[in-house]
Amino acid sequence: MIDGATDSSVSENEADYVRIILNGKPENKLIEITAIEHSHAEGIISATKSTLSKMGIHDDEMSSKIVGFCADGANVNTGQRNGVVSLLRKEVPHLIDFHCMAHRLELALLKLRKQCPIMQSVNECLHLIWKTYHFSPKSKRELKIIGEERGTRIYSPAPVKGTRWVPHVDRAMRVFLQGKKDGHLAEDHGQYAAVFTHMENLAATSPNADIAGRARKVQKMLKDLVFTAFRHFVSDLFGELALLSLKLQANNLILPVTVRLINDCMETIISMKEEYIPGGMYEKFMNCIEDQQFSNLQDNPKFQGVEMTGSPVCVAKEKPKKHVGSTVDLILKELESRFKNLLGANTSVDAQAVVKSFKVFNHDTWPESKRELLRFGNHEIEVICNWFEKPPVTAGCKVEVVQTEWRQMKFFVSNTFRDKSYSYLWQILLTKDPYKTDLSNLLHLVRIMLTLPISSAECESLFCIEKNKEGHTEQLVCTETVRFNIDFFRRSRSG
C-alpha cells in the first residue's frame, strides 16, 4: 500500500506499507517514508523497490512474494498504460490492484452531490454557515451569546467542503440539527434555532452587503419546511454512510467482510426509500411535524421554535418522498458502479473474477444443504489457484490437494465454526493444530485473501498526523518506526 504527499519543503514523499499475517491476523506495517526523486510512476516504483530490498525482498522475488497493491485512484497509480499498477504487473502478472475502498465511497458521494440539486443545496447551506463563523470571530462570539441566552451549548460548525472522509459531513449535520436533549431535537431550542436567530440579526444589521446577503439566503433555507425535512433524511443517510466509511478504513479489513458491509449498507439505504430509520433524525422530525399538524391546524409548524414555510401536508405525503426516492436511487447507482467488482457485476475470467471468487470464504453465505455445500465454491477455488499460481507453489503449496482440503474445511467449519466471526475463524485455522497442518495447502489461499490490501486509508492518516506535528519530532518517530519494522521483517525471514 502506498500514498504520497508533499511536505513543507515542497519535496515529494511516499509512505510504503505492507500487509502481513501475524499470529493469524492481517496487520499493516509501515516500512518507510521515502523522499522520491520523481513523482511519476517510474519514480514511485523505484522508491518502492528500494524499500522492499531493505526488507530482503529483491526484484527476482517480487512475483513470488507480492499478491496485491492498494492506493488511491490517482492516475499515476491506476493508469492503464503507464501507471504504477500497469508497470508492476509486468513483473508480477497475478497482481490484484485495489482502488482504496474508503476513497471509492468518497467518490460515489461526490458524484451524488453533483447530480442531485437538493443535495447541492444542503451542502451549500452547511458551507455558508461554516464560512460565516470560521472567518469571523465576532460572529462566532455573537452565536455563543445567543446559545447561552437560550441555554444551548454551541459547537463550532464543521466544514463540508474539502474534507476527506464521510464522517465529517455526518458530524456537521448532526451538530447543526440536534436539540438540547436527545430525542427532542425539534422541541428544544438547539443550534439550529441559534444559527437562525443570528442569521436574522446579520441580515438586518450587517453593513457588509455580502454577509447580509449570505445571511438572508441561509435564513430562507432554514425556514423551508421541505428543505428542513430533507436535511433530516440526509442526516440519517450520511449516518449510515459514515459508519460504512469508518469500517472501510479499518486496518484489519478483509475481503469477505468488505462485501458484507457494502451489501448491508445498501440494503439499509434501500429500506430508507419506504420507511424511516428507527429512532433516526428524519423519523423524529416527521413525528414532530405530524403532532403539530393535528394540534394546531391553523398555525405553521415550528422546528426548534423557528416557524417554517410550506404545507405540512406536502411534507407528509409528497415532496420529501420524491427527493428521498431520487437521492436513494442515485446513491445506489453510484455504489453499485464503484463496487461492482466486489458485488459480482463482472464475471469475466480476469482480476475482477478472481476478486469475486474470494467471496466463497465468507462462511455466512454457505448453503445449509450438505449436497449443495459439497459443490459450493469448487469453481471459485480453481479460479484462485489458476490465477495465483506462483506464490502458493513457491511457499510449498501442493495445488492438487487444495480441492480435497477445501471440501474438508467446508464441512468442518459448517459443523463447528459456523457461528464464529471471520477473524476468529481464520486465526484458529492458521495458528492451531490440527487445522494448520491438515489444511496447510488450502490455507495458502486464505493467507492470500487476508493479505490483499483493501484500504489505504492508514497511509493517508500517516500524512495527516505528520502535518499536525513539528518536523523534527515527527522525523524521529518515523525513523524509529521504520527501523523497528525493517528489523522485524528481516528477523521473520531469517527465522
ROZA-879467 format. One line per 3 residues: number of its first residue (from 0); their letters; for each residue x, y, z of N, C-alpha, C. Coordinates in steps of 0.05 Angstrom, whole numbers, m for minus. Atoms other than C-alpha are relative to their C-alpha. Layout:
BEGIN
NUM> A> X Y Z X Y Z X Y Z; ...
//
This chain:
BEGIN
0> MID> 17 m24 0 0 0 0 18 25 0; m16 m25 2 27 69 m18 m18 24 0; 13 m26 3 7 141 m12 22 21 0
3> GAT> m21 m21 2 45 205 m28 m11 27 10; 7 m27 m9 46 276 m2 24 18 m4; m21 m20 2 86 340 m8 4 13 27
6> DSS> m5 m12 m26 120 366 55 4 30 m2; m3 m29 m1 134 438 76 23 10 m17; m22 m9 17 198 439 35 m5 m6 m29
9> VSE> 10 7 27 158 420 m28 16 m24 m11; m13 25 8 191 352 m30 m21 m22 m1; 19 22 3 152 291 m54 8 m23 19
12> NEA> m5 22 m18 147 236 m1 m20 m22 m5; 18 23 3 118 166 m5 2 m17 24; 2 19 m22 94 122 51 m5 m28 m11
15> DYV> 3 28 9 103 47 39 m8 m17 24; 10 19 m20 62 m2 79 0 m28 m13; 5 28 10 60 m78 73 m21 m12 19
18> RII> 21 15 m15 4 m124 96 9 m28 3; m11 27 m6 25 m188 130 m20 m14 19; 15 16 m20 m5 m245 172 18 m3 24
21> LNG> m15 2 m25 18 m241 244 m19 m12 21; 17 15 m19 m9 m292 294 m28 m5 m11; 25 7 12 m64 m310 246 m18 24 m8
24> KPE> 16 m24 6 m88 m238 236 15 18 m20; m14 m19 19 m74 m188 179 7 26 15; m8 m25 m11 m35 m127 200 15 16 m21
27> NKL> m15 m18 18 m9 m66 163 24 10 15; m25 m9 m13 63 m47 177 12 22 m17; m15 m21 13 96 19 159 29 m9 m4
30> IEI> m28 8 5 162 4 126 18 25 m2; m18 m23 4 189 71 104 m16 24 m12; 9 m24 13 173 143 87 24 10 m16
33> TAI> m23 m5 18 217 158 27 m5 26 m15; 1 m23 18 233 223 m8 7 m10 m28; m4 10 27 224 207 m82 10 22 m18
36> EHS> m12 m19 18 263 240 m137 m19 10 m20; 21 m8 19 206 240 m187 m26 m12 9; 26 10 m9 132 233 m173 m16 m15 m22
39> HAE> 13 16 21 116 196 m238 2 m30 8; 2 29 m7 103 120 m238 27 m13 3; m26 12 m2 175 101 m251 14 7 26
42> GII> m13 m9 m25 199 143 m193 m12 m13 25; 14 13 m22 147 113 m146 8 m29 2; m7 28 m1 164 42 m166 29 m3 9
45> SAT> m28 2 m8 238 55 m158 3 3 30; m1 m4 m29 227 81 m87 m12 m24 14; 12 23 m13 182 22 m71 18 m24 m1
48> KST> m19 22 2 233 m29 m96 23 4 19; m21 m5 m19 286 5 m54 m9 m7 28; 11 6 m26 241 m2 7 m2 m31 3
51> LSK> 2 29 m2 227 m76 m8 27 m13 2; m27 12 m2 301 m91 m17 11 2 28; m9 m3 m28 313 m65 54 m13 m22 17
54> MGI> 13 22 m14 264 m118 77 11 m27 m8; m10 25 9 302 m171 39 m15 m12 m24; 15 9 23 253 m177 m19 11 15 m25
57> HDD> m13 m11 24 292 m166 m84 m17 m3 m25; 16 0 24 268 m157 m155 m8 m28 m9; 6 27 10 272 m231 m172 m19 m15 18
60> EMS> 19 13 m18 228 m248 m112 m27 13 0; 25 m15 m1 172 m198 m125 m24 m17 m8; 23 16 11 129 m246 m166 m9 m22 19
63> SKI> 7 21 m19 130 m298 m110 m8 11 27; 6 m12 m26 121 m250 m51 m23 20 0; 20 m21 1 72 m197 m75 m25 m10 m14
66> VGF> 26 10 11 m2 m212 m88 m19 23 m6; 19 m22 3 m37 m144 m83 13 27 3; m9 m28 m1 m30 m69 m88 m24 18 5
69> CAD> 22 m18 m6 m73 m13 m60 10 28 2; m7 m28 m2 m72 62 m68 m26 15 m6; 23 m16 8 m119 120 m82 m3 m1 m30
72> GAN> 6 3 28 m148 130 m151 15 19 m18; m15 m18 17 m96 178 m177 10 m14 m25; m9 12 25 m76 166 m250 28 m12 2
75> VNT> m27 10 m2 m4 157 m231 1 m28 12; 1 27 m13 m24 96 m190 m16 m20 m17; 18 19 13 m80 65 m231 m2 2 m30
78> GQR> 0 m3 29 m66 88 m302 5 m26 m15; m1 25 13 m76 31 m351 25 m4 m18; m24 2 17 m15 47 m394 26 3 15
81> NGV> m26 m5 m13 39 78 m351 m3 5 30; 4 m3 m29 11 76 m281 17 m20 15; m16 18 m17 45 42 m222 m10 m29 m3
84> VSL> 11 27 2 m3 m17 m228 8 m14 m25; m6 12 26 9 m29 m302 30 m8 m2; m29 6 1 85 m26 m293 7 m23 19
87> LRK> m5 22 m19 84 m72 m232 m10 m26 m11; 11 25 10 41 m122 m268 18 m13 m21; m20 12 19 97 m132 m320 18 m19 15
90> EVP> m17 17 m16 138 m162 m264 m16 m20 18; 17 16 m17 80 m190 m222 m26 m4 m15; 24 3 17 28 m216 m273 m26 m5 15
93> HLI> 24 7 m16 m20 m241 m219 m9 22 19; 6 m22 m19 m22 m174 m182 m29 7 m1; 27 m10 m3 m91 m155 m157 2 28 12
96> DFH> m1 m28 m9 m98 m80 m152 m27 9 11; 24 m10 m13 m148 m45 m107 1 31 1; 5 m29 m5 m173 26 m111 m11 1 28
99> CMA> 8 m1 m28 m179 42 m36 m30 2 4; 29 1 m3 m249 25 m13 m12 26 12; 10 m25 m13 m257 87 31 0 23 m21
102> HRL> m1 m20 21 m236 130 m28 m22 m4 m21; 22 5 18 m286 96 m73 m26 11 10; 24 m10 m12 m341 113 m25 m2 30 m1
105> ELA> m1 m30 2 m319 186 m24 m7 9 m28; 5 m8 28 m321 189 m100 m30 m4 m6; 28 4 4 m391 160 m100 m17 23 11
108> LLK> 15 m21 m12 m415 214 m53 5 27 m14; m5 m24 15 m381 269 m92 m17 1 m26; 17 1 24 m418 245 m154 m29 5 7
111> LRK> 27 m5 m9 m483 245 m115 m5 30 4; 4 m29 m4 m473 318 m95 m2 15 m26; 1 m14 26 m461 338 m167 m26 m5 m15
114> QCP> 23 8 16 m521 301 m195 m27 7 13; 25 m4 m15 m573 316 m141 m2 30 8; 2 m28 m6 m594 390 m139 m6 6 29
117> IMQ> 7 m6 m28 m625 387 m69 24 m7 18; m24 6 m16 m561 354 m42 20 23 m3; m18 m23 3 m522 412 m72 m9 23 18
120> SVN> 11 m21 m17 m568 460 m34 6 m5 29; m7 7 m28 m558 423 32 30 5 5; m29 m4 m3 m483 424 21 7 29 1
123> ECL> m5 m29 1 m484 498 3 m8 13 26; 10 m12 m25 m525 515 65 20 m5 23; m20 7 m21 m476 479 112 26 15 m4
126> HLI> m25 m14 6 m417 511 76 m2 30 7; 3 m29 m6 m445 582 82 m1 5 30; 0 m3 m29 m458 571 156 28 m2 11
129> WKT> m28 3 m9 m387 546 167 16 24 m7; m15 m24 9 m359 604 126 m5 24 17; 8 m23 m16 m397 655 168 15 1 26
132> YHF> m12 0 m26 m367 633 233 30 m7 0; m29 7 2 m299 606 210 17 25 m4; m16 m23 7 m276 673 183 m7 25 16
135> SPK> 8 m23 m16 m309 719 234 m2 m7 29; 1 5 m29 m291 713 308 m24 15 13; 22 m16 m11 m343 768 321 m27 m15 m3
138> SKR> 24 15 5 m399 726 290 m1 m25 18; m2 24 m17 m375 665 329 m7 7 29; 6 m9 m27 m378 704 395 m30 6 3
141> ELK> 28 m7 m1 m448 730 379 m17 m25 0; 16 25 0 m473 660 364 1 m14 27; m2 13 m26 m446 634 430 m16 15 21
144> IIG> 16 m15 m18 m480 691 467 m30 m7 m3; 28 9 4 m547 672 435 m5 m27 12; 3 27 m12 m535 600 455 m1 1 30
147> EER> 0 m3 m29 m520 620 527 m27 11 10; 26 m11 m8 m584 661 530 m22 m21 m1; 21 21 4 m624 600 506 7 m26 16
150> GTR> m8 24 m14 m586 550 549 9 m22 m18; m9 19 20 m557 516 488 31 1 m3; m29 1 5 m485 493 481 5 1 m30
153> IYS> m6 m4 28 m458 518 415 26 m13 m8; m24 13 11 m409 476 375 9 15 m25; m10 m13 24 m364 504 321 m10 m15 m25
156> PAP> 9 14 25 m396 489 253 23 m13 m15; m21 15 13 m356 437 216 m1 4 m30; 0 m3 29 m333 444 143 m10 m24 m14
159> VKG> 9 23 16 m365 401 90 14 0 m28; m15 0 25 m322 422 30 30 m3 7; m28 4 m4 m251 398 25 7 m21 21
162> TRW> m5 22 m19 m259 345 79 3 m26 m14; m7 24 14 m234 276 63 m19 m23 4; 16 24 m6 m280 227 97 m28 8 7
165> VPH> 29 m4 m4 m355 220 103 m7 8 28; 8 m7 m28 m358 224 180 1 30 5; 0 m28 m5 m341 298 176 m27 13 m8
168> VDR> 26 m10 9 m405 312 137 m22 m8 19; 19 11 m19 m445 268 184 1 16 26; m3 m15 m25 m417 305 245 m10 28 m4
171> AMR> 10 m27 5 m431 373 214 m30 2 0; 29 0 2 m503 355 200 m13 m5 28; 12 6 m26 m517 325 269 4 22 20
174> VFL> m4 m22 m18 m486 382 307 m19 23 m6; 17 m22 8 m528 431 267 m29 m5 7; 29 6 m3 m595 395 275 m8 m8 28
177> QGK> 8 11 m26 m593 366 345 m11 22 19; 10 m18 m21 m632 397 403 16 m4 25; m15 2 m25 m610 403 475 m1 m28 12
180> KDG> 3 26 m11 m636 334 492 m4 m20 m23; 3 21 21 m630 270 451 m29 m9 0; 27 9 2 m698 250 425 m20 23 m1
183> HLA> 17 m23 0 m726 321 430 11 22 m19; m15 m19 17 m689 353 372 m18 22 m10; 16 m21 12 m749 391 345 m14 17 21
186> EDH> 13 m16 m21 m779 414 412 19 20 14; m19 m17 m15 m716 443 443 12 21 m19; m14 m21 16 m680 506 421 29 m8 m1
189> GQY> m27 9 3 m616 477 395 17 19 m17; m19 m16 16 m560 501 349 m15 11 m25; 15 m9 24 m608 505 290 m14 27 6
192> AAV> 15 m24 m7 m651 558 325 20 23 5; m20 m21 m6 m589 596 349 12 12 m25; m11 m9 25 m560 599 279 m21 17 m15
195> FTH> 21 m15 14 m627 622 250 m3 28 12; 3 m26 m13 m633 678 302 23 18 m7; m24 m17 6 m562 702 288 0 8 m29
198> MEN> 2 m7 28 m572 699 213 m21 22 m5; 20 m20 2 m635 740 221 11 27 9; m12 m25 m9 m596 792 260 20 11 m20
201> LAA> m20 m8 20 m539 793 209 m14 12 m25; 14 m10 24 m588 802 151 m11 28 4; 12 m27 m5 m619 863 185 21 21 8
204> TSP> m18 m20 m12 m557 896 216 27 2 m13; m27 0 10 m494 877 178 4 22 m21; m5 m20 20 m464 936 139 13 m12 m25
207> NAD> m13 13 23 m428 886 93 m22 m14 m17; 21 10 17 m473 871 34 3 m30 m5; m4 29 5 m441 802 22 m9 m16 24
210> IAG> 8 15 m24 m451 780 94 m30 1 3; 29 m3 m3 m522 807 96 m15 m18 m20; 12 16 21 m539 773 30 2 m30 6
213> RAR> m4 28 m7 m509 707 53 m19 m8 23; 17 5 m23 m548 712 119 m30 m3 m9; 27 2 10 m614 723 81 m4 m26 m14
216> KVQ> 3 26 16 m601 663 36 m2 m23 20; 1 21 m20 m586 618 96 m26 0 15; 25 m3 m15 m646 645 134 m24 m12 m16
219> KML> 22 11 17 m692 628 75 1 m30 m1; m3 29 0 m664 558 71 m9 m13 26; 7 12 m26 m673 545 145 m30 1 6
222> KDL> 28 m1 m5 m746 565 143 m17 m18 m18; 15 17 19 m765 520 85 m5 m28 12; 9 24 m14 m804 461 113 10 m25 m15
225> VFT> m8 23 15 m790 412 56 31 m3 1; m29 1 m1 m716 430 55 10 m10 27; m8 8 m26 m711 421 130 m6 m30 5
228> AFR> 7 29 m2 m746 353 126 21 m16 m14; m20 15 16 m697 331 72 27 0 14; m25 m1 m14 m638 354 114 1 m22 22
231> HFV> 0 22 m20 m660 305 169 3 m27 m13; m4 25 14 m664 249 118 30 m2 m7; m29 1 7 m593 268 95 17 m7 24
234> SDL> m15 7 m25 m570 264 167 0 m30 5; 2 29 m3 m595 192 171 16 m14 m22; m15 12 23 m566 175 102 30 1 5
237> FGE> m28 m3 m4 m498 203 118 10 m14 26; m7 16 m24 m500 169 186 7 m28 m8; m6 28 10 m503 101 151 25 0 m16
240> LAL> m23 m1 17 m451 121 100 26 6 16; m23 m6 m17 m405 149 154 9 m25 15; m7 25 m14 m409 83 192 14 m19 m19
243> LSL> m14 16 20 m391 46 128 28 10 m5; m26 m12 6 m334 94 115 20 m7 22; m18 7 m22 m304 83 184 8 m29 0
246> KLQ> m7 28 1 m308 8 176 18 m6 m23; m17 4 23 m276 12 107 28 11 5; m26 m11 m6 m218 50 138 15 m18 21
249> ANN> m13 17 m20 m203 m6 188 25 m14 m11; m26 11 9 m132 m33 185 m1 m30 m4; 2 30 2 m154 m106 193 m22 m9 m19
252> LIL> 22 6 18 m207 m103 138 8 m22 m20; m6 21 19 m211 m166 95 m23 m1 m20; 18 m1 23 m248 m180 30 m29 m9 7
255> PVT> 28 8 m6 m309 m221 55 m15 19 17; 13 m20 m17 m323 m170 109 m8 24 m16; 6 m23 17 m319 m114 58 m26 m4 m16
258> VRL> 24 6 16 m371 m147 14 m25 1 17; 23 0 m18 m418 m158 73 m7 28 9; 5 m27 m9 m410 m87 98 m14 17 m22
261> IND> 11 m15 22 m426 m57 30 m29 m9 m6; 27 10 5 m486 m102 19 m19 8 22; 18 m7 m22 m514 m88 88 m7 30 m1
264> CME> 5 m28 2 m507 m13 78 m20 6 m23; 18 m5 23 m541 m16 10 m29 m9 7; 27 10 m8 m599 m57 39 m13 20 19
267> TII> 11 m21 m18 m608 m4 94 m9 24 m16; 7 m23 16 m608 52 43 m25 m6 m17; 24 7 15 m660 15 0 m25 3 18
270> SMK> 23 m1 m18 m705 10 61 m8 28 6; 6 m28 m7 m700 85 73 m18 13 m21; 18 m11 20 m739 96 9 m29 m2 8
273> EEY> 28 5 m7 m802 69 40 m6 4 30; 5 m2 m28 m793 75 115 22 15 14; m19 m15 m15 m757 115 168 21 m19 13
276> IPG> m18 14 m17 m694 92 203 m10 1 29; 11 m1 m27 m720 72 272 18 17 19; m14 m18 m18 m701 127 321 17 20 m13
279> GMY> m17 m18 15 m669 168 266 m10 28 0; 7 m28 0 m669 243 256 m25 6 m17; 23 m4 18 m719 240 199 m26 m8 13
282> EKF> 24 9 m14 m769 200 239 m8 19 22; 6 m19 m22 m764 247 299 m12 26 m11; 10 m25 12 m774 308 254 m28 m3 m10
285> MNC> 26 4 12 m834 279 217 m21 m5 22; 19 4 m22 m867 256 282 m7 27 13; 5 m27 m12 m859 327 310 m18 17 m18
288> IED> 17 m15 19 m890 358 247 m28 m10 1; 27 12 0 m948 309 248 m15 8 26; 12 m8 m26 m961 324 322 m10 29 m1
291> QQF> 8 m28 2 m963 399 308 m23 3 m19; 22 m3 20 m1008 389 248 m27 m7 12; 25 8 m12 m1061 354 290 m9 19 23
294> SNL> 7 m16 m23 m1057 401 349 m4 29 m7; 3 m28 9 m1051 468 312 m5 1 m30; 6 2 29 m1087 462 246 3 27 m15
297> QDN> m1 m26 13 m1085 538 232 28 12 0; m26 m12 m3 m1013 551 251 20 m15 m17; m22 13 14 m950 538 211 17 m17 20
300> PKF> m17 17 m19 m906 482 241 26 15 7; m25 m12 m9 m844 501 280 20 m22 5; m22 17 m6 m776 469 287 19 16 17
303> QGV> m17 m14 m20 m736 489 349 m9 29 3; 11 m27 m3 m782 550 354 0 17 m25; m1 m15 25 m769 572 282 m25 m7 m16
306> EMT> 24 5 15 m834 580 243 8 m7 m29; m6 10 27 m830 541 178 m19 11 m21; 17 m8 22 m857 560 110 m5 m26 m17
309> GSP> 7 24 15 m893 506 69 m22 m15 14; 23 15 m10 m951 459 77 9 m26 14; m6 26 m13 m945 402 128 m11 m24 m15
312> VCV> 11 22 16 m989 360 82 19 m8 m21; m19 6 21 m938 365 26 24 m14 12; m22 13 m13 m883 346 74 m6 m29 7
315> AKE> 8 27 m8 m921 286 99 m4 m19 m23; 9 18 21 m944 259 32 15 2 m26; m9 m3 27 m908 287 m28 30 6 m3
318> KPK> m26 m10 9 m845 328 m35 24 m15 12; m23 13 m11 m796 296 14 4 m28 m12; m2 27 11 m813 226 m13 12 1 m28
321> KHV> m11 m3 27 m797 250 m83 30 4 1; m29 m5 m3 m729 278 m62 14 m24 12; m13 23 m12 m714 218 m18 3 m22 m20
324> GST> m1 21 20 m731 169 m74 22 5 m21; m20 m6 21 m687 204 m126 28 m2 12; m27 1 m13 m629 210 m76 8 m28 5
327> VDL> m6 28 m5 m633 137 m56 8 m14 m26; m6 12 26 m634 116 m130 28 8 m10; m26 m10 10 m573 159 m146 23 m12 16
330> ILK> m22 10 m16 m531 136 m87 4 m30 m4; m2 28 5 m547 63 m100 14 m5 m27; m12 3 26 m528 71 m173 30 5 2
333> ELE> m28 m6 m3 m461 102 m153 15 m22 16; m13 21 m16 m446 49 m100 3 m25 m17; m2 24 18 m461 m7 m150 22 4 m20
336> SRF> m20 m6 20 m416 27 m201 28 m2 12; m26 m1 m13 m358 38 m152 10 m27 10; m7 25 m13 m361 m31 m120 m8 m25 m16
339> KNL> 11 22 17 m384 m74 m179 18 m24 0; m17 23 1 m322 m118 m178 m2 m17 26; 4 15 m25 m339 m138 m106 m28 m12 1
342> LGA> 28 8 m2 m414 m145 m116 m8 m20 m22; 5 20 20 m408 m193 m175 m11 9 m26; 10 m10 25 m426 m148 m233 17 m10 m24
345> NTS> m18 9 22 m366 m172 m274 9 m28 6; m7 28 m5 m356 m247 m281 20 m11 m21; m20 10 20 m303 m250 m336 24 m11 14
348> VDA> m24 12 m12 m240 m290 m324 23 19 0; m22 m19 m2 m195 m234 m303 3 6 30; m5 m7 m28 m173 m199 m239 m26 4 16
351> QAV> 25 m5 m13 m245 m178 m223 m14 m27 7; 12 26 m5 m269 m250 m229 14 m14 24; m15 12 m22 m214 m272 m181 m8 13 27
354> VKS> 9 m14 m25 m234 m219 m130 m28 m10 8; 26 10 m6 m306 m242 m136 1 m29 11; m2 27 m9 m284 m314 m125 7 m3 30
357> FKV> m7 1 m28 m256 m298 m56 m24 1 18; 24 m2 m16 m327 m288 m32 m8 m28 11; 7 27 m10 m332 m364 m23 11 m5 28
360> FNH> m10 3 m27 m291 m356 40 m17 13 21; 19 m11 m19 m349 m319 71 m19 m22 9; 16 24 m9 m378 m377 112 m28 7 8
363> DTW> 28 m8 m6 m440 m336 128 m19 m5 m23; 17 4 24 m464 m347 57 0 m28 m10; 0 28 9 m452 m421 52 m27 m13 2
366> PES> 27 13 0 m513 m464 35 m3 m19 24; 5 18 m23 m546 m504 91 0 m29 m8; 2 28 10 m557 m566 49 28 m12 m4
369> KRE> m26 14 2 m499 m616 53 6 m5 m30; m4 6 28 m509 m634 m20 9 25 m15; m8 m25 12 m505 m561 m42 28 9 10
372> LLR> m26 m8 m12 m446 m548 5 23 m15 m13; m21 17 12 m407 m605 m28 9 13 m26; m8 m12 25 m408 m569 m95 7 30 2
375> FGN> m3 m28 m3 m405 m499 m67 30 9 m1; m26 m13 0 m343 m457 m86 22 m15 m14; m22 15 12 m305 m511 m124 11 15 m24
378> HEI> m10 m14 24 m301 m470 m188 16 25 9; m14 m24 m9 m281 m407 m150 28 m6 11; m27 8 m10 m224 m444 m114 19 m6 m23
381> EVI> m17 6 24 m199 m468 m182 9 26 m13; m7 m26 12 m201 m396 m209 22 13 16; m20 m12 m17 m160 m372 m150 27 m14 m3
384> CNW> m25 15 3 m109 m428 m157 13 6 m27; m11 m5 26 m101 m415 m231 12 28 m2; m9 m28 1 m92 m340 m221 26 3 16
387> FEK> m24 m2 m17 m43 m343 m163 15 m26 m1; m14 26 3 0 m399 m189 27 0 14; m28 0 m9 70 m378 m168 2 3 31
390> PPV> m4 m4 m29 63 m351 m96 m5 m25 17; 4 23 m17 30 m413 m65 20 m23 m5; m19 21 6 75 m462 m102 27 6 11
393> TAG> m26 m8 m11 137 m423 m82 1 m5 30; 2 3 m29 113 m427 m10 m4 m29 9; 3 28 m7 105 m502 m14 m27 m12 m2
396> CKV> 27 10 3 32 m510 m32 m2 m22 m21; 6 22 19 10 m575 m65 m28 5 m12; 25 m9 11 m43 m549 m112 m20 m23 m5
399> EVV> 17 22 7 m70 m618 m129 m18 m9 23; 15 9 m23 m96 m629 m58 m17 23 12; 15 m23 m11 m127 m560 m48 m30 m5 0
402> QTE> 29 6 1 m197 m582 m71 m8 m20 21; 6 19 m21 m195 m640 m23 m2 14 27; 0 m15 m25 m177 m595 35 m23 20 2
405> WRQ> 23 m18 1 m230 m545 13 m25 m14 8; 24 15 m7 m283 m599 17 0 m7 30; m2 7 m28 m258 m620 86 m6 25 17
408> MKF> 4 m24 m16 m257 m549 111 m29 10 0; 28 m9 2 m328 m533 87 m17 m15 20; 17 16 m19 m359 m590 127 8 5 29
411> FVS> m10 m5 m27 m315 m578 187 m10 27 11; 8 m27 m9 m329 m503 191 m30 1 3; 29 m1 m1 m402 m513 176 m11 m13 25
414> NTF> 10 15 m23 m410 m562 234 10 12 26; m13 m8 m25 m364 m528 285 3 30 4; m7 m29 m2 m348 m455 269 m19 18 m15
417> RDK> 19 m15 16 m410 m431 232 m7 27 14; 8 m23 m15 m426 m381 287 23 19 8; m23 m16 m7 m356 m352 293 5 22 m20
420> SYS> m7 m22 17 m330 m287 265 22 m8 m20; m21 6 20 m283 m284 205 27 0 13; m26 m3 m12 m224 m261 246 7 m23 18
423> YLW> m4 22 m19 m233 m315 299 4 m26 m16; m2 25 16 m243 m370 247 27 m3 m13; m25 3 15 m182 m355 205 24 m1 20
426> QIL> m21 0 m19 m139 m342 266 4 m28 12; m2 27 m10 m156 m411 294 12 m19 m20; m9 19 21 m145 m447 228 29 4 m6
429> LTK> m28 m6 8 m78 m412 215 20 m5 23; m19 2 m23 m48 m420 285 m2 m25 17; 4 23 m18 m77 m483 318 1 m26 m16
432> DPY> 1 28 11 m65 m556 304 m25 m13 11; m11 12 25 m91 m599 274 m7 15 m25; 10 m14 24 m123 m547 228 23 10 m18
435> KTD> m21 m12 16 m60 m512 206 17 m21 m15; m14 21 13 m29 m579 188 m17 m15 m20; 18 15 18 m88 m615 158 m10 16 m24
438> LSN> 9 m17 22 m108 m555 116 22 19 m10; m23 m17 5 m39 m528 103 1 11 m29; m1 m8 28 m46 m525 27 m22 21 m6
441> LLH> 22 m19 4 m114 m491 26 5 26 14; m5 m24 m16 m91 m442 79 18 20 m14; m16 m18 16 m42 m413 28 m19 20 m14
444> LVR> 19 m18 13 m103 m385 m9 m13 19 21; 11 m17 m21 m132 m359 57 20 22 7; m20 m21 m6 m67 m322 71 0 21 m22
447> IML> 1 m20 22 m71 m290 2 m24 18 4; 24 m16 m4 m142 m268 17 4 20 22; m3 m17 m23 m123 m239 84 20 23 m5
450> TLP> m20 m21 5 m63 m201 57 m7 18 m23; 8 m18 21 m100 m170 m2 m7 27 13; 4 m26 m12 m98 m95 14 m26 13 m10
453> ISS> 26 m10 8 m169 m67 14 m1 31 2; 2 m29 m5 m159 3 41 28 12 6; m26 m14 m5 m100 52 40 m4 24 18
456> AEC> 6 m23 m17 m133 99 90 21 5 21; m21 m4 m21 m78 86 141 24 15 m11; m22 m15 12 m26 113 92 m6 30 1
459> ESL> 7 m28 0 m64 178 86 m1 12 28; 1 m9 m28 m75 182 161 28 7 10; m27 m5 m8 0 179 170 9 28 m8
462> FCI> m7 m27 9 9 243 129 m16 21 14; 16 m19 m15 m47 277 166 12 5 27; m14 m3 m26 m11 263 232 25 16 m3
465> EKN> m26 m13 5 54 287 202 m4 31 m2; 5 m28 3 23 355 185 m7 14 26; 9 m11 m25 m1 365 256 23 1 21
468> KEG> m22 1 m19 68 357 288 23 16 m11; m24 m14 9 134 393 285 18 m20 m15; m15 17 18 181 366 232 20 m17 14
471> HTE> m21 16 m12 239 344 276 m11 m23 17; 12 21 m16 196 305 325 m11 m22 m16; 12 20 17 158 270 270 20 m17 m14
474> QLV> m21 15 14 221 251 233 12 m21 18; m11 19 m19 248 218 295 m19 m24 4; 20 21 m4 183 179 307 0 m19 m24
477> CTE> 2 17 25 180 155 234 25 m16 m3; m25 14 3 254 136 234 0 m24 18; 1 22 m19 245 93 296 m19 m22 m9
480> TVR> 20 19 10 182 61 267 11 m17 m23; m11 14 23 218 44 202 21 m20 8; m21 18 m8 278 15 237 m11 m25 14
483> FNI> 12 23 m14 234 m29 281 m12 m19 m21; 14 17 19 193 m55 222 19 m14 m19; m19 14 18 252 m69 176 15 m22 15
486> DFF> m13 21 m16 287 m107 232 m19 m23 5; 20 21 m4 223 m145 245 m2 m18 m24; 3 16 24 217 m167 173 25 m17 m5
489> RRS> m25 16 4 290 m188 169 1 m24 19; 0 22 m19 283 m230 232 m20 m21 m8; 20 19 7 219 m262 208 8 m17 m25
492> RSG> m9 15 24 251 m281 141 22 m19 7; m22 18 m7 313 m310 173 m9 m22 19; 10 20 m19 272 m347 226 m20 m18 m12
//
